[in-house]
Amino acid sequence: MDSFEAYLDEMERVVRDISRRDVGAVVDVLFEAWSSGRTVYIVGNGGSASTASHMMNDLNKFTTVEDQPRFRAVALTDNVPFMTAIGNDLEYAEIFVEPMRNLFTPDDVLIAISGSGNSPNIVRAVEYANLLGAATIGLCGSPGGQLRLLAKYPVVIPSERIGQQEDGHLILNHAIATALRGRIVARAESARAAGA
């Protein structure tokens, strides 16, 4: 069997073993955030930074439904000048906490994405959000590291391979955005029916 076949077969198992209950809890938290007009902030490093940007795009664009409020999602990974200023003048571990001090409120939601779950800048961001009493979502790999323990709503991709962890996080992004859009569409239809 070629290595790509083994990878795909293993990825099938990984996806099957993702906790549907944990993903459902995340969808509930994000739907409540949308319903209440709260802002969702997303952070990650490397491949997870690109997933954070991708997730921001899908939360803001894919969930848009006519006559319904729009999602408020911000990827803190996308402000490169601010990130590099913090990394240069303070330390890299502060690149997400510093903008959160400017923007983040206790009503907001933080989505932290990290394969290892141990990146210091991710851990500090979650600790800060927890300190404020905000909802924290952690998308991590197996075994999950500190992020799995700190996030109020962790979802673990059951693989120790970084590629499969990152693949799993992208799948979660699309699954979550699809579920949210479905709920928003249902609310819009219910509102139209009530007004008819």
C-alpha positions, -999 to +999 in steps of 0.1 A: +000+000+000+013+034-010+019+060+018-009+082+005-034+053+008-023+046+043-026+083+052-062+085+037-072+053+054-059+066+087-076+099+082-109+081+077-105+066+111-095+099+127-126+116+114-149+088+125-134+090+160-139+128+165-164+133+194-197+145+179-208+155+214-178+179+218-184+194+183-221+198+191-212+218+222-190+241+202-218+247+177-241+255+206-216+281+220-210+297+186-247+298+178-254+315+211-226+340+204-242+348+170-276+351+186-262+376+212-241+396+188-209+386+205-175+386+188-156+354+181-118+357+181-096+330+166-059+323+171-033+298+159+003+294+148+017+282+114-008+259+097-032+266+125-029+304+118-041+297+082-070+277+097-078+306+120-080+329+089-100+303+070-124+298+099-129+336+102-138+337+065-163+309+068-179+322+100-183+356+085-192+348+049-206+312+047-231+318+075-245+350+060-283+346+055-306+374+042-324+393+068-304+378+096-276+393+117-241+386+105-214+367+125-188+388+142-155+368+138-119+382+139-087+362+133-061+378+154-035+360+132-042+385+104-028+416+119+009+410+110+022+445+119+008+443+154+019+407+159+055+414+148+056+446+170+046+426+200+069+397+192+098+422+187+092+446+215+078+422+242+079+384+234+062+361+209+042+345+236+022+378+240+012+382+203-024+373+209-029+384+245-019+420+237-046+426+210-071+408+232-064+434+259-075+460+234-105+442+220-117+412+240-146+414+265-160+388+289-190+382+265-167+373+236-156+338+225-120+326+219-113+298+195-077+286+200-062+261+174-031+242+183-020+207+173+002+202+204-020+223+226+012+236+243+021+267+223+028+295+249+010+322+230-021+300+226-020+290+263-017+326+274-046+337+252-068+310+267-057+318+302-066+355+296-100+347+282-107+323+311-097+350+336-123+373+321-149+345+323-153+342+285-161+310+266-130+293+253-130+267+225-098+246+220-092+227+188-062+204+194-046+171+185-040+141+206-033+141+235-042+178+236-017+193+259-025+223+281-052+235+256-073+205+262-072+211+299-077+249+298-104+253+271-139+251+284-150+234+252-121+213+238-123+192+206-095+167+201-085+154+167-076+118+177-042+116+160-007+124+170+003+133+134+003+171+128-009+168+092-040+148+103-046+172+132-046+202+108-067+183+083-092+175+111-093+212+122-102+222+086-129+195+085-142+208+119-142+244+105-165+233+076-187+211+097-192+238+123-199+265+097-223+243+079-242+235+111-243+272+121-256+282+087-283+255+090-295+269+123-295+305+110-315+294+079-340+276+102-343+307+124-349+329+093-375+306+080-392+305+114-392+343+115-407+346+080-434+320+089-443+339+120-446+371+101-467+356+073 
